[in-house]
């Protein structure tokens, strides 16, 4: 399998663009996060077909889906992507919102930070102006990682989500990618 031009990590993993055969690994990470954390505000696991539709849709829009692949066994350690902000309304065409998820046993090894840093460059290369992150307010590790990468907290939205029988607060962060003249 040919690897992308993304860097190999000294901890034994490499970033590359996702392929269809990565969908089961991506799905396993996502469904574990859905069932065990408040990182995603839903409690309904997805099917493989739904994740493949998502993957194909992102590709059709020209948006990256990155995976961190373990070089030892080929497993997927994490994935990240960005998509249209606020449903793709024309006035938001220069803004994208990203998501990043890392397998539980791979957290704290720089996988998420490397995925997001690479997404930042991918967004810049596509002429995007702002990259948005929406993070559960209790996810201190993710909030810290985003701030370390230059994201700024721009909103704290109390009780906008509900999961596990409790209200959830959402923090919105953004990173301005360029100083380009608007539209």
N, C-alpha and C positions, 0 to 999 in steps of 0.2 A: 504494500500500500504506500503510495507516494505521500509524503508529508508536505504540509503547506510551508510557506516561508516563515511561519511563526517560530519562535525560539523553543528549543528544548530546555527543560528545566533540570538543574543538577539533581533534583530529588527523584528523577526517573519518570517524568511525564513530559508530554509535548502538546502544544496547542495546534489545532487544525480545524478546517471547516468540516462541519458535520456532514455525514453521508447517510443515506437511508438506513444502512445497516446499524447505525448508531442509535436509531429510535428506541429500541428496547432498553438500552442503557440510560438514555435520557429519561424515558418513561419511569424506570425504576427509581431514579433519583427524585423526580417530580412527585410521584405517588407516595414515596416515603415522607417527603416534606409535607404534602397535603395531609397525610394521616397523623403526623407526629408533631408538627410545629404550627406556628402562626405566621410563617413567612409568606404563605399564600392564603388569601382569604376565601377559601372554599373547602368543603369537606367531601367533595365528590371526586374520587380518583378518576383519572382519564383512561381511555382505551388506547391501544397501540394505533388504531386507525385515526383517532383524533390527533395524536401526536404527529403522525405522518402528514396529515392535512396541514397542521401548523407549520411543520418543517417545509413542506412544499410551498405554502403561502408566503413564508418569509423569503424563500429563494426567489419566487416569482416577482416579489417586490424589490429584489436586489439587495436585501438585508442579510447580514451575516448571521449564521448560527455557528458558534464556536464550541468545540469540545476540548476538554483536557483528557488526553488518553494516557493511561499507564503503559509505559514501554515494556514492562515485565510481562503483563498478561493481556494487554489490549482492552482492559475494561475502561469505562468512562467514569472519570473522577468528578467531572463537573461540566456544566454547559452554560452558555450565555448568548443572548441575542438582544436586538432592539427592534422596535416596530413603531408604527405611526402613533403619534401622541394625539389624544382626544379624538380618536376615530378617523384621523387623516383629513380633517377639515383643511381647506387650502391655506388659511391663515396660519396654521401650525406646521406647514410643510417643511420648515427648517428645524423642527424640534422632533426628537425621538425619545421614547422611554425604553429603558432596558430592564432586563431581568437576568439574574445570575443565581445559580443554585449549585451547591457542592455536596457530594456524597458525604454522609455523616462521618465516616472513618477517614475522610481526606481533608476535613476542615482544619484550619490553623497551619496549613503548609504552604500558603501563598497561592493556591489554585484560584480562589475567587478574585483576589487582587489582580493577578495576572490576566484573568479573563476580562475583568472590567477595564483594565489599562489598555488591553488590546481593542476592546470595543470602542474606547475613546478615540483611538487612532482610526479605526474603521469608520466611525461617524464623521470625523474630520475629513477623511479622504472622500467621503460622499457629499461634502459640502454642507453638512448639518451645522447648525449654530448652537443648539442647546441639547444636552443629554440629561434626561430626567431619571431619577430613581425614587421609587416609593417603597419605604421600608417600615416594617412594624416597629413601633416605638420601643418595644422591649428588646429588639434585636441589636444590642449594644455592639456586638462584634461587626455586624454589617454597617452600622452607622459610623463606627470608627474607621473602618476600611474605606468607605466612601469619602469621608472627610480627609483621610490621609492622601487620597488621590486628587484632592482639590475641590470636591463637591461641597456646596454650601447648603445648609438647612434653610429652606424658604417657607415651610409651612409645617405646623403640627395640627393635625385634624383629629380631635378627640371623638372617640366612640363612633367612627364611621364604619367599622367592621364588627362582625360578631362570629365567634367560633369557640368551641369548647365551653359553651354556656356563659360566655363573658363578652363584654364590649372590648373592642380593640382600637387603639389609637394608631394613626398612620403619620409618618414623617415623610415629607417630600423634600428631596434634595435636587440640586441642579448644578451642572457644570457648563459654563459658557465656553464654547469651543473655539470661537473666532471673534475677531473684531470687524468682520466684514460689514459693508454697507447693507442696510436692510433691503430686502426685495429688490 
